Amino acid sequence: MSAAIKAGDILTKRDGSRVQGPAMSFSAPFWIYEAGVATVNYEDDEDAALEHYDRLVQARRLAMGNTTAVLVH
């Protein structure tokens, strides 16, 4: 059994390298990761977590020059 996630934890890929972009856990508690660091715990509020995650992804796309990408759920 793995330990519970806490703010400041680092998200890594299977090869051990750090995740660079935004990420979100797939089941409750819903954690948001920014630059591979756990920053916000939305507990069981998946809608709020998705809204936050979508904003992070949109900001990243805009920073990379993609002005046509629009996220829709």
C-alpha positions as CSV (number, residue, x, y, z in Angstrom):
1,M,0.0,0.0,0.0
2,S,1.4,3.4,-0.9
3,A,1.5,6.4,1.4
4,A,-1.1,9.1,1.1
5,I,-0.3,12.1,-1.1
6,K,0.4,15.4,0.6
7,A,1.1,18.9,-0.6
8,G,4.7,19.2,-1.9
9,D,5.0,15.6,-3.0
10,I,6.7,15.1,-6.4
11,L,4.9,13.3,-9.2
12,T,7.2,11.1,-11.3
13,K,6.9,9.0,-14.4
14,R,7.5,5.2,-14.4
15,D,11.1,5.8,-15.4
16,G,11.6,8.0,-12.3
17,S,11.8,11.3,-14.1
18,R,9.7,14.2,-12.8
19,V,6.5,15.1,-14.6
20,Q,6.9,18.7,-16.0
21,G,3.4,19.7,-16.9
22,P,0.1,20.0,-15.1
23,A,-1.5,16.7,-13.9
24,M,-4.5,15.5,-12.0
25,S,-5.1,12.3,-10.0
26,F,-7.7,10.0,-11.6
27,S,-9.7,9.2,-8.5
28,A,-10.6,10.8,-5.2
29,P,-8.9,12.4,-3.4
30,F,-8.4,14.6,-6.5
31,W,-4.9,16.2,-6.4
32,I,-3.7,18.9,-8.8
33,Y,0.0,18.9,-9.7
34,E,1.8,21.9,-11.0
35,A,5.2,21.3,-12.6
36,G,5.1,17.9,-11.0
37,V,4.4,19.1,-7.4
38,A,1.2,18.3,-5.5
39,T,-0.4,21.7,-4.8
40,V,-4.1,21.4,-4.2
41,N,-6.3,18.6,-2.8
42,Y,-10.0,18.8,-3.9
43,E,-10.9,15.7,-1.9
44,D,-14.0,14.3,-3.7
45,D,-14.9,17.4,-5.8
46,E,-14.0,16.1,-9.2
47,D,-15.7,19.0,-11.0
48,A,-13.7,21.7,-9.2
49,A,-10.5,19.7,-9.8
50,L,-11.2,19.4,-13.5
51,E,-11.9,23.1,-13.7
52,H,-8.6,23.9,-12.1
53,Y,-6.7,21.3,-14.2
54,D,-8.3,22.7,-17.4
55,R,-7.2,26.2,-16.6
56,L,-3.6,24.9,-16.1
57,V,-3.6,23.1,-19.4
58,Q,-5.1,26.1,-21.2
59,A,-2.4,28.4,-19.7
60,R,0.3,25.9,-20.7
61,R,-1.0,25.7,-24.3
62,L,-1.2,29.5,-24.6
63,A,2.4,29.8,-23.2
64,M,3.5,27.4,-25.9
65,G,1.9,29.5,-28.6
66,N,-1.3,27.5,-29.2
67,T,-4.0,30.1,-29.3
68,T,-6.7,27.9,-30.9
69,A,-7.0,25.2,-28.3
70,V,-10.2,25.4,-26.3
71,L,-11.0,22.9,-23.6
72,V,-14.6,21.7,-23.3
73,H,-16.0,19.1,-20.9
